[in-house]
Amino acid sequence: MNDRGGDVVVVGAGLIGLAIAFELAERGATVRVYDRGEPGRAASWAGAGMLAPYTERLTDEALLEFCASSLREYPAFVERVLAASGIDPRLRLDGVVHAAFNDADLQALKHHAQALAARNVATEMLDRLSLLAAEPWLGSHVAGGLLVNGEGRVDNRRLGRALVSACQTRGALIDRSSALRVECDERRVLGLRTDLGFVTAGAIVNACGAWASQLQGVPPACVPPIEPIKGEMFALAAPVDFVRHATWVLGAYLVPRDDGRLLVGATMESAGFDERVTAHGMHELLHAALSAAPSLRSFAVTESWAGLRPGTPDGLPFLGPTPIDGFFLACGHYRNGILLAPATARLMADAIETKTDAELRPFSIDRRRTEESSPGRTTYV
Ligand SMILES: Cc1cc2nc3c(=O)[nH]c(=O)nc-3n(C[C@H](O)[C@H](O)[C@H](O)COP(=O)(O)OP(=O)(O)OC[C@H]3O[C@@H](n4cnc5c(N)ncnc54)[C@H](O)[C@@H]3O)c2cc1C
């Protein structure tokens, strides 16, 4: 189906690699996905599954528009994944609440609501009593809040399982291989060396998340500067619907799951590839959650975990073609990779199949590097 004369190989079976493989397979391409670990684990399993571009307060206009368009695409994407897999990823777009605990923060939320109104994003300012009626678990010292309509959450672990099954139903092969190496000449990609031998490929996609800069065999001009940003989280066993909306409080967010798990996240730390859960990380999150809502204190902690966000110097992902023909990047989704899976899959499939990549240009590896005025920081324009 694609005009590159060969199979598409995706390296990395996180939500990004799996979503691209699913999209391409649905369009009729021959796709193979390779991962050295379990598909759908890594950051895609560790994330909170919040779909909240406006609550995230993204400042880059291209990234905000990309996230907003992916949010719009989510319902249809989930329908297609459900139809192919029979697994419901439990998409809930019932809004995200941001709670304020003092007048200054409440004022900041009002300004944010005005900025969102100018973008035609529907919001509701909630006074203290309406917020407590909507989310009675919040501490009585809450000052008020903002509900951003249309944002929400998805169960990212179920989505990972669903995508694995959907890929297989649509004919994409998912293989495990630990020592992968891209082979290319100075102009174009040739194929992938795997544990089981050499696989020719018309196109190869680097979807290796936080490890994307370590993929072997790639020329320096095609290596994305990705840095792992660690995030720790834990889960409480709460009654179903105890917390109704995904809710941001000072220093943490809480995301309810339909099975009664209440996720609390997430720390942000540059700690290399360390994936340990630490006393300090748990202390920070527990302090933030219990300060906002003392009513949570009696629930059992059922799980804790950490994952690595694929961070980039300017906060934007690396997407689309590279100087080596047939070698593509789909990495660096940082805090929003779960949200960005549908739009990434669609635009990457367009770029691979038909070489249409205008919408991906803001996220190209070719964006120029410039030093920002703050010493030691590199930005990409
Ligand atoms: C604590 C936390 C909370 C988050 N919350 C949210 C949220 O609420 N909403 C949101 O949108 N995003 C969230 N994120 C971010 C989101 O999880 C990531 O942006 C997204 O999962 C990245 O997906 P990925 O497929 O690129 O990477 P990953 O899911 O990390 O997958 C990369 C895959 O590549 C494989 N791989 C790597 N190198 C190789 C190699 N050399 N050979 C073979 N395989 C390789 C790995 O084994 C892995 O399976 C959160 C992240 C964390 C850690």
Ligand as a Chemical Component Dictionary entry (heavy atoms), coordinates in Angstrom:
data_LIG
# 
_chem_comp.id                   LIG 
_chem_comp.type                 NON-POLYMER 
_chem_comp.pdbx_formal_charge   0 
_chem_comp.three_letter_code    LIG 
# 
loop_
_chem_comp_atom.comp_id 
_chem_comp_atom.atom_id 
_chem_comp_atom.alt_atom_id 
_chem_comp_atom.type_symbol 
_chem_comp_atom.charge 
_chem_comp_atom.model_Cartn_x 
_chem_comp_atom.model_Cartn_y 
_chem_comp_atom.model_Cartn_z 
_chem_comp_atom.pdbx_ordinal 
LIG C1  C1  C 0 4.054  8.897  35.602 1  
LIG C2  C2  C 0 3.622  9.293  34.197 2  
LIG C3  C3  C 0 2.382  9.900  34.019 3  
LIG C4  C4  C 0 1.963  10.225 32.716 4  
LIG N1  N1  N 0 0.699  10.726 32.542 5  
LIG C5  C5  C 0 0.255  10.982 31.289 6  
LIG C6  C6  C 0 -1.068 11.430 31.071 7  
LIG O1  O1  O 0 -1.856 11.568 32.026 8  
LIG N2  N2  N 0 -1.466 11.702 29.786 9  
LIG C7  C7  C 0 -0.624 11.543 28.731 10 
LIG O2  O2  O 0 -1.032 11.808 27.606 11 
LIG N3  N3  N 0 0.645  11.118 28.896 12 
LIG C8  C8  C 0 1.095  10.833 30.146 13 
LIG N4  N4  N 0 2.380  10.411 30.350 14 
LIG C9  C9  C 0 3.295  10.381 29.202 15 
LIG C10 C10 C 0 3.066  9.165  28.356 16 
LIG O3  O3  O 0 2.965  8.015  29.183 17 
LIG C11 C11 C 0 4.217  9.002  27.347 18 
LIG O4  O4  O 0 4.396  10.210 26.629 19 
LIG C12 C12 C 0 3.888  7.909  26.346 20 
LIG O5  O5  O 0 3.524  6.723  27.013 21 
LIG C13 C13 C 0 5.082  7.646  25.436 22 
LIG O6  O6  O 0 4.748  6.521  24.648 23 
LIG P1  P1  P 0 5.852  5.811  23.772 24 
LIG O7  O7  O 0 5.161  4.713  23.065 25 
LIG O8  O8  O 0 6.594  6.842  22.991 26 
LIG O9  O9  O 0 6.912  5.258  24.838 27 
LIG P2  P2  P 0 6.873  3.975  25.792 28 
LIG O10 O10 O 0 5.517  3.686  26.260 29 
LIG O11 O11 O 0 7.920  4.212  26.822 30 
LIG O12 O12 O 0 7.296  2.795  24.830 31 
LIG C14 C14 C 0 8.578  2.721  24.253 32 
LIG C15 C15 C 0 8.817  1.267  23.899 33 
LIG O13 O13 O 0 10.025 1.161  23.145 34 
LIG C16 C16 C 0 10.713 0.011  23.570 35 
LIG N5  N5  N 0 12.120 0.188  23.233 36 
LIG C17 C17 C 0 12.932 1.189  23.610 37 
LIG N6  N6  N 0 14.150 1.033  23.055 38 
LIG C18 C18 C 0 14.103 -0.087 22.313 39 
LIG C19 C19 C 0 15.055 -0.774 21.504 40 
LIG N7  N7  N 0 16.290 -0.312 21.332 41 
LIG N8  N8  N 0 14.667 -1.926 20.920 42 
LIG C20 C20 C 0 13.413 -2.410 21.082 43 
LIG N9  N9  N 0 12.462 -1.783 21.820 44 
LIG C21 C21 C 0 12.816 -0.640 22.428 45 
LIG C22 C22 C 0 10.434 -0.078 25.044 46 
LIG O14 O14 O 0 10.640 -1.408 25.525 47 
LIG C23 C23 C 0 8.982  0.373  25.117 48 
LIG O15 O15 O 0 8.082  -0.716 25.031 49 
LIG C24 C24 C 0 2.820  10.010 31.610 50 
LIG C25 C25 C 0 4.052  9.405  31.817 51 
LIG C26 C26 C 0 4.454  9.038  33.091 52 
LIG C27 C27 C 0 5.775  8.344  33.280 53 
# 
loop_
_chem_comp_bond.comp_id 
_chem_comp_bond.atom_id_1 
_chem_comp_bond.atom_id_2 
_chem_comp_bond.value_order 
_chem_comp_bond.pdbx_ordinal 
LIG C1  C2  SING 1  
LIG C2  C3  SING 2  
LIG C2  C26 DOUB 3  
LIG C3  C4  DOUB 4  
LIG C4  N1  SING 5  
LIG C4  C24 SING 6  
LIG N1  C5  DOUB 7  
LIG C5  C6  SING 8  
LIG C5  C8  SING 9  
LIG C6  O1  DOUB 10 
LIG C6  N2  SING 11 
LIG N2  C7  SING 12 
LIG C7  O2  DOUB 13 
LIG C7  N3  SING 14 
LIG N3  C8  DOUB 15 
LIG C8  N4  SING 16 
LIG N4  C9  SING 17 
LIG N4  C24 SING 18 
LIG C9  C10 SING 19 
LIG C10 O3  SING 20 
LIG C10 C11 SING 21 
LIG C11 O4  SING 22 
LIG C11 C12 SING 23 
LIG C12 O5  SING 24 
LIG C12 C13 SING 25 
LIG C13 O6  SING 26 
LIG O6  P1  SING 27 
LIG P1  O7  DOUB 28 
LIG P1  O8  SING 29 
LIG P1  O9  SING 30 
LIG O9  P2  SING 31 
LIG P2  O10 DOUB 32 
LIG P2  O11 SING 33 
LIG P2  O12 SING 34 
LIG O12 C14 SING 35 
LIG C14 C15 SING 36 
LIG C15 O13 SING 37 
LIG C15 C23 SING 38 
LIG O13 C16 SING 39 
LIG C16 N5  SING 40 
LIG C16 C22 SING 41 
LIG N5  C17 SING 42 
LIG N5  C21 SING 43 
LIG C17 N6  DOUB 44 
LIG N6  C18 SING 45 
LIG C18 C19 SING 46 
LIG C18 C21 DOUB 47 
LIG C19 N7  SING 48 
LIG C19 N8  DOUB 49 
LIG N8  C20 SING 50 
LIG C20 N9  DOUB 51 
LIG N9  C21 SING 52 
LIG C22 O14 SING 53 
LIG C22 C23 SING 54 
LIG C23 O15 SING 55 
LIG C24 C25 DOUB 56 
LIG C25 C26 SING 57 
LIG C26 C27 SING 58 
# 
